[in-house]
């Protein structure tokens, strides 16, 4: 199963305060929009997303189709393929993507301890797959 790039998405109380904290740890802003209350920070291959007022709790996030530096992969397992494989393995999904859809899509599930996992594909499915 190819889940793609990994990041932690943190629900923060104050975006500016959290940004300053992670910058003190050596992270730098590489994406997002502070005016929309979200930023993406990177320290080498480690990615942390900061989100103020967008969701409750923290998320483990996987992005099919991207490498750890947000470069589009030539070949990857589409989110609809992942959904089918998870269904076959008996994994319960809280949010499903349209199995007949194309392009972007996302799934959401929780691990046995209630940690939320988001599988969020932002790129088009490879041609011929």
C-alpha positions as CSV (number, residue, x, y, z in Angstrom):
1,X,0.0,0.0,0.0
2,X,1.5,3.3,-1.1
3,X,0.2,6.1,1.1
4,X,2.4,8.9,-0.2
5,X,4.0,11.8,1.7
6,X,3.4,11.9,5.4
7,X,2.8,14.9,7.7
8,X,1.3,15.7,11.0
9,X,-1.6,18.2,10.9
10,X,-1.9,20.0,14.2
11,X,-5.0,21.8,15.4
12,X,-3.6,24.9,17.1
13,X,-5.1,27.6,19.3
14,X,-3.0,30.5,18.0
15,X,-1.3,30.2,14.6
16,X,1.3,32.9,15.1
17,X,2.4,31.5,18.5
18,X,2.6,27.9,17.1
19,X,4.5,29.2,14.0
20,X,7.1,30.9,16.2
21,X,7.5,27.8,18.3
22,X,8.1,25.5,15.3
23,X,10.4,28.1,13.7
24,X,12.5,28.0,16.9
25,X,12.8,24.2,16.4
26,X,14.3,24.9,12.9
27,X,11.2,24.6,10.8
28,X,10.4,27.2,8.1
29,X,7.1,28.0,6.3
30,X,6.9,26.4,2.9
31,X,3.2,26.7,2.2
32,X,-0.3,27.7,3.4
33,X,-1.9,31.0,4.0
34,X,-1.8,32.7,7.4
35,X,-4.8,34.8,6.4
36,X,-6.8,31.6,6.1
37,X,-5.4,30.3,9.4
38,X,-3.2,27.5,8.1
39,X,0.5,27.0,7.3
40,X,2.8,24.2,6.3
41,X,6.3,24.1,7.8
42,X,9.2,21.9,6.9
43,X,12.5,20.9,8.6
44,X,14.3,18.6,6.1
45,X,11.9,15.8,5.2
46,X,9.7,16.5,8.3
47,X,6.4,18.3,7.5
48,X,4.0,19.8,10.0
49,X,0.8,21.6,9.1
50,X,-0.6,24.1,11.5
51,X,-4.4,24.7,11.3
52,X,-6.3,27.2,13.5
53,X,-10.0,26.6,13.9
54,X,-10.3,24.2,11.0
55,X,-10.8,20.9,12.8
56,X,-10.6,19.4,16.3
57,X,-7.7,17.2,17.3
58,X,-4.6,16.3,15.4
59,X,-4.4,14.3,12.2
60,X,-1.9,11.9,10.7
61,X,-2.0,12.9,7.0
62,X,-0.9,11.0,3.9
63,X,-0.8,12.5,0.4
64,X,-0.9,9.9,-2.4
65,X,0.9,11.2,-5.5
66,X,3.4,13.3,-3.6
67,X,6.9,12.6,-2.3
68,X,8.0,14.1,1.0
69,X,8.9,17.4,-0.8
70,X,5.5,17.8,-2.5
71,X,6.9,16.7,-5.9
72,X,4.4,14.8,-8.0
73,X,5.3,11.1,-8.5
74,X,5.2,9.6,-11.9
75,X,3.5,6.5,-10.6
76,X,1.4,6.2,-7.4
77,X,-1.5,4.3,-5.9
78,X,-4.7,6.4,-6.4
79,X,-6.9,7.2,-3.4
80,X,-9.7,5.1,-5.0
81,X,-7.3,2.1,-5.2
82,X,-6.4,2.7,-1.6
83,X,-10.1,2.8,-0.6
84,X,-10.7,-0.5,-2.4
85,X,-7.7,-2.1,-0.8
86,X,-8.8,-0.9,2.7
87,X,-12.3,-2.2,2.1
88,X,-10.9,-5.6,1.1
89,X,-8.9,-5.6,4.4
90,X,-12.0,-4.8,6.4
91,X,-10.8,-1.4,7.5
92,X,-13.7,0.9,8.4
93,X,-13.7,4.3,6.7
94,X,-15.4,7.3,8.3
95,X,-15.3,9.3,5.1
96,X,-15.1,7.8,1.6
97,X,-14.2,9.1,-1.8
98,X,-16.3,8.6,-4.9
99,X,-15.0,5.3,-6.3
100,X,-15.8,6.4,-9.9
101,X,-14.3,9.8,-9.5
102,X,-11.1,11.2,-11.0
103,X,-8.4,13.5,-9.8
104,X,-8.4,14.6,-6.2
105,X,-10.1,12.8,-3.4
106,X,-9.8,11.9,0.3
107,X,-10.6,9.3,2.9
108,X,-10.7,9.5,6.6
109,X,-10.4,6.7,9.2
110,X,-9.3,6.3,12.8
111,X,-6.9,3.9,14.3
112,X,-8.0,1.7,17.3
113,X,-7.1,4.5,19.7
114,X,-9.2,7.1,17.9
115,X,-6.3,8.9,16.2
116,X,-7.7,10.3,12.9
117,X,-5.9,9.5,9.7
118,X,-6.5,11.6,6.6
119,X,-5.5,10.2,3.1
120,X,-5.7,13.3,1.0
121,X,-4.8,13.2,-2.7
122,X,-4.2,16.6,-4.4
123,X,-3.0,15.4,-7.8
124,X,-4.4,13.8,-10.9
125,X,-4.4,10.0,-11.2
126,X,-1.6,8.8,-13.6
127,X,-2.8,8.2,-17.1
128,X,-3.3,4.6,-18.0
129,X,-3.9,3.4,-14.5
